[in-house]
């Protein structure tokens, strides 16, 4: 089952430079994923009955052509089978001519919200449809920061109540703001959300209410690394890759 809906980039989706934000892209992705999950009978509304939730482990986003304010687009998403111990979901944003604007792949784990532990995919009682290759090429990666990176900027963020989702941890939408904020501390940079950009997230631990997360940006060869850690553990790691502008 492929979920599809028509959307439009609004004023709330852009930053002070008039660029569409990563947070806005994540918002549209999450909304489409939620509705698709409800249609498949595995959505958030099922959690009180089953005690089972899908939790994001990794996300990969590729920007082919960044939409602008007022642009209308179609968002599509679908489940794409099981990869090792995770469920794969893919999706895309298409312009009015059907040309691809953005594509993504995400990996999800099955999570017991009462016992607070990951479950095997085989324990899901609902059979998910599988689709063939629908043209999404970006692939999630396991991120490891090399030792020879150049130290960059950093700031500390405390998780607020307004940032929590129904699982009582920081929603993955809000990590888009963390990347944007640490990136733009350097005033010589323009936004990383531009044509050809690829953003990868690995979510490694929960960001809980009150956690103070040290967000650090480091520069490697041809990409930037962003890590977020508390005093006890790493919460996330991300990469930003950009094509060279000729």
N, C-alpha and C positions, 0 to 999 in steps of 0.2 A: 504494500500500500504506500503510495507516494502522496505526501501532503503538499498542497500547493495553495498559495494565497497571493493576492496583489497588494502591494504596499507602496508608500511614498515617503521619501526622505523629508523630514520636517525640521523645523528650526531647533527643536530639542536634540536633534541628532548631530549637530555640528559644534565645533569648538570656536574659539575667538578668532581663528584664522579662516573660518568658513569651511573647514575640512570635516568630513564625516569621521566620527570618532570610532576607535576600536570598541569602546563600551556600547555604542549604538549598534554596531555589527553583532556583538555578542548578545545584545538584547533581542534583536530580531531572530537570531539563531535559537536562543533559548525558548522564545515564544513559539516558534514553529515546532521545535522538538517537543515541547509540552503538549501542544495540540495533537501532534502525531501520536504521542504516547497515549493520550486519552482515547484516540480513535482505535488504538490497538489493545485497549484495556490494560495498559501497564503504566498509566499516568499517575500523577501525584495524588489524585482523588482516590486511588486504590490503596494507598499506603496504610490508612487506618485499619483496613480490613486484612491486608496481607502482611503488613509489617516489613515489606520489601520495597526498596527504592533503587533507582539507578543513579549512580554518582559518577560525575565526570572524572576521568583519569588523565586524558590527554586531549588536546585540540590542536589542529593545524589549519591555518587560514591562509589562502592565497588571494591577493588582490590582483585581478587582471586589469580592470578599469574602475577606478573609484567613483561611485555615484556622487552627484552633487545635490545641493538643496533643491527640492521640488521634483527631482527625478522620480518617476514611477518605475517600479520593478516587481518582478515575480520571484518569490522565494519558494524553493522546493526542498524537501528533505525526505529521507527514507532510511529504514534499517538495512544494514548491508552484511548481515551474518556475524559470525563469531571469529575473533582473531585471538588464538590461544585462550586465555581466561577472561577475555573482555568482549563486549558487544560493540560492533562498529556501526556508526551512523554517518551518512554523507549528506551533503546538501549544496545548494548553489543559489546565487542571486542572478537573475536574468533581466536584461533591459527589455524594452517594449518590442524590439526586433528579434528577441530570442537569443541575443548574444550574451555570453557569460561576463558578469561583472566581478563576482567573488565566488570562490568555492571553498568548501571545508570538509575535513574528516574529523570525527571525534571518537574516542574510545570511552566506554562506560563499564563500570563494574556493578555487579549485583550486591546490594548492601542490606544487611539485616539491621533495621533502625533500633530494634529493641536490644539485641545482643551486641550491637556496634561492631559487627565483623563482616568481612566480605564472604559471599557465598559463591558456589560454582555456577556457571551458566546453565548446567543441566538441571539445577534446582528451580529454574523459572518454569512455571506451570503453563504458560501461554506460548504457543508456537508462533514465532515471528516469520513474516514473509521474507524471502531473499530475492534480491534483484541482481541482474547482471551488471556489467560495467556500463554506467550511465555517463561516463565522461569526466568524472572527478579524478584529477591526477595527483593532487597534493596528498601527502601521506604523513601521518603522525610519526614522530621520532622520539626515541629516548635521549634526553639532553644530558650531556656531561660537560661541565665547564673545564676547558683545558687549563693547564697550570701556567701557561705563558700569556695569559690575558693581561691587558693593561687596566689597572684600577681606574674607576670613573667616579660618578656621583652617587650619593646615597641620601636617603631620608627615612624617618621612622613614621609608620602609620599605625594608629590604634584602631582596631576593629570596633565599629559602632553598631548599635542595635539595628539601625536602619539598613545596614548592609547584610543582615542575616537572611537566609532563605528558610524554607519550612523544615530543613534538616538541622537547623540551629547552628549552621556555620556560614562563613562569608560566601555569598553567592559568587559564582565564577564571573558574572557580569562585572563586578567591581574590580576585578584584577586588571581589567582594561584601563581603569583610571590610574592604577599604580604604575603601569608601564608608561602611560602618557606623562605622568607627573615626574618620574625619575628621568625620563628622556628629555623633557623640556626644561629641566633645571639648567642645562647647558643652553644658553640663549643663542648660541651660534647655529643651533640645529633647526631645521624646518621639521614639520611633522613626519613621523615614520609611516603614516597612513597615506600611501601614494601608489600609483600604478607599479606593479612588479614586486610589491612588498610581500613577504611571507612571515607570519607570526606563529610561533609554536609555544604551547603551554604544556608543562607537566605539573599536575597537582599532586604533591607528595604527602601532605598532611592537611588536616582541617585548620582553617583560620577561625578561631572562636571568639566570642564576645570578650572584649577587653584585651585581647592579645596585642602586644606591641611588635609589629613586624618591621624589621630593618630591611628596606628595599634598596638593593645595590645594583648599579649598572657597571658592567665591565666591557671592554672592547677587545674582540678577537679578530682573526683574519676574516674579513668580508661579512662579519655579523656581530651583533651586540648580544650580550648575555645579561639577563636580569634575574636576580635571585631575591627571594623573600624568606626571611628566617626570624624565628623568635629565639630566646636564649636557650630553648630546649630542643628545637628541631627546625628543619627546613619546611616551609609551607608550600612554596612553588619555585619553579625555575622556568624561564622563558627565553626565547631567542627572537631577535628581529633581524631579518635578512632583507636587503634592498638591492635591486638591480642598479647597476651603474647608469647614471643619466648621461647621455651623450650630448 
